[in-house]
């Protein structure tokens, strides 16, 4: 026979086990919640947040007639959203700010002709390259801004974003740095035309598009300067490996079926930027 005291002890023991089991269940649920990845949250929300400048011909800009955001990378990202069954929410911000926003998790992807470099690859995940190009120089048409090669940059005023690869090259060659806060292409190009600055080191395709868009300005692509073959990809937070895997799968399909080639032709005068250019650096 169990005494009252024994029964009471058994009751408390059973209660303790029950509480432990309930607590365990609660912990399991908490752990399940904690295991939710950034990709899980993106799918639940049904939206990819994408940072871009909206001021960079021909990769991210506003159409002159409709004022709609468009451009090579804007349209690549929209197609990416279709294939991932996600809406795209663009946020237009400056170059420096968009990388910070990716790093802090405020933005899922940055898409703004961002070159893949070793230093950046240590801080971010880059997608499969969607654009290949090389560097060129926008100078004044009438005198090439007194520049025959990159060796002539000391003392010249180079315009651009302070943290861009091209501004780093300008600094390395001794140019005087002139930076802007997410200014439009017209502002950059007009300043070269009127002599406020001397040169813009930038991507060949973007420079070609920009110069062609403003035929009345005294600017041209330097005929003899080619350097720094480059690759461009979409930028993601270092921890978002699952997002990167899904993005890359879709982009590789778009490269294979010619979708990116078609988008490139629309914005770069028929050129296919998905193919590496064959150039000799000088």
Secondary structure, DSSP 8 states (H G I E B T S, - for coil): ---HHHHHHHHHHHHHHHHHHHHHHHHHHHHHHHT--HHHHHHHHTEEEEEE-S-BTTTBEE-TTT--EESHHHHHHHHHHHHHT-EEEEEE--HHHHHHHHHTTS-SEE-SS-B--HHHHHHEEE-S--EEEEEEEEEETTTGGG-SSGGG-TT-EEEE-TTSHHHHHHHHTT-EEEE-SS--HHHHHHHHHTTSS-BEEEEHHHHHHHHHHTTTSSEEE-TT--EEEEEE--EEETT-HHHHHHHHHHHHHHHHTTHHHHHHHHHTTT--TTS-------
